C-alpha cells in the first residue's frame, strides 16, 4: 500500500502544479481569449513635424509606409516631446515626469537612479518580453541606468547619446542573458544592425506578449549612409536631386563626418526610416500579429541644424517656429501616430493635447499593467481607442538650459515662453497657438494679466532638481 501511495502523491503534486500554471497563464490572457497586447514604440531621432508627408503634404519626399500607419490608425496633431533634446525627452517618456519634476532634465550624460522606475520595468514585471534597439541615453555600461537594470531583457545600440552621432562605430553594446558587452562593428552601418535586431526580437517573441522599444538614430546627423541608400537621390551624373547643395566639411576628429550632398543624404535617411517601418509592418502581417499589436510612431524632438542638415530647405518643422533646442512649437511638437487594427479607429485625426510623460500610464492602461499614481502623466488610452477622454491636462510644462534657460507653459492654447540669462532680465513672450501656430505674434504686452497668471503656473511647475547637473535655481 505504501508503495502505491507515493506515486499517487507525486501525481497529485504534478496535477496541482499543472493547474497552478494553467491558472497563471489564463490570468495573463484577456477574457476574450485573444493574445495579450504587444507594443511597438518607434522613436525617430530629430525628425521634424514637417518631414512626414501625412503631416506636411508639400514635403519634398514621400513617406508612404509611415503615412500608411496614419491612414490605418490615429494621427495626433498636437502631441509634444518631453524636451527639445534627446536624453531628457526619453526620461520623460520612460518615467512619466515632465521637466519640472524629472530626474534627468538635460543632455549632461547623467543616468537614472535605482529608484527611477521605467515603463519597461513595469511591463517586464507584468510578463512582457522587453527589447530596446537604438539609442538609450539614460545610463552607461556599469551604472544604475544601464538597460539591464531598467527593465530590458535585450538591448543592442548606443548607451551614450553622443556616440549615436556616428553610424560606423565601435560604441555599440549588446545585452543578452543579462550580460552587457561592447560590440566592435565599425565597418557596418549601425542602423541596419539595429533594425536586424529589432526584427529578430519580434520573430523570437511572436507568441507574445512583447514590448519592442525602437529608438532609432536616424535621421540625426551625421548625415551618412551606405551608397546603395543614397543612390536613388542622385542623378545619373552623380549630382544631387535636391539642388542646390552646400557641402558639409568635418571640422575635426570626433565631429560629424563630411557630407558633400547633405540634402540628398537627409532625404535618403528619412526614406530609409520609412522603408524600415514598412519592413516591420510587413513582418507583423506575416506573423499574423497585426491585430494584437499597438504600433506607436513619434520623434524625440524637433529637427536639427547640424552636420549639414537644412530644416529650412525641407520645411522640416512645417508651420511651426523653431527647431531642436527651442521651446517654441518647432522644438517640441512632434508627430504621433498610433495603429492597431480593430482597436484604434482608422484614418482618424485627433487634436487633443498630450505629451511624452503620458506614454507610461497609457501603455500601462493598454496592457493591464499597474501604473504609479504620483507621476505627471495621464493615460490617453481612451483617446487612442476613439472613446470619450474624461481626464486631460490642465497645462503642460517644459524647460531646457543651454546658454540660457528656456521655459514654456501651455494652458488652453495660451503659451508663455520665458528666457533667462544670468545677470540679465527675463524675457517673456505670449502666444495664442490656436490662432498663431507659428508663434509670430507676441501678445505679452496686450494681455499682462494672462502673462502674470501663466508666470505663477510656470513657477509652480518646477520642483528643486535632485540632480546637481540640472540645478538652474539661479535662473528660475
RAPEFEN-V726876 format. One record per run of one state. SS is the DSSP state (alpha for helix, beta for strand, coil for the rest). FROM is the first residue (numbers start at 1). TO is the last residue. If there is no record, write none. Layout:
SS;FROM;TO, SS;FROM;TO
This chain:
coil;1;1, alpha;2;27, coil;28;37, beta;38;44, coil;45;63, alpha;64;72, coil;73;73, beta;74;80, coil;81;85, alpha;86;95, coil;96;118, alpha;119;125, coil;126;128, beta;129;135, coil;136;146, alpha;147;149, coil;150;153, beta;154;158, coil;159;160, alpha;161;165, coil;166;171, beta;172;176, coil;177;178, beta;179;183, coil;184;189, alpha;190;204, coil;205;209, beta;210;215, coil;216;226, alpha;227;233, beta;234;234, coil;235;239, beta;240;240, coil;241;247, beta;248;248, coil;249;258, beta;259;259, coil;260;261, alpha;262;286, coil;287;289, alpha;290;292, beta;293;299, coil;300;310, alpha;311;314, coil;315;328, alpha;329;332, beta;333;339, coil;340;347, beta;348;355, alpha;356;366, coil;367;380, alpha;381;384, coil;385;395, beta;396;401, coil;402;404, beta;405;411, coil;412;413, beta;414;420, coil;421;426, beta;427;432, coil;433;447, alpha;448;460, coil;461;467, alpha;468;470, coil;471;476
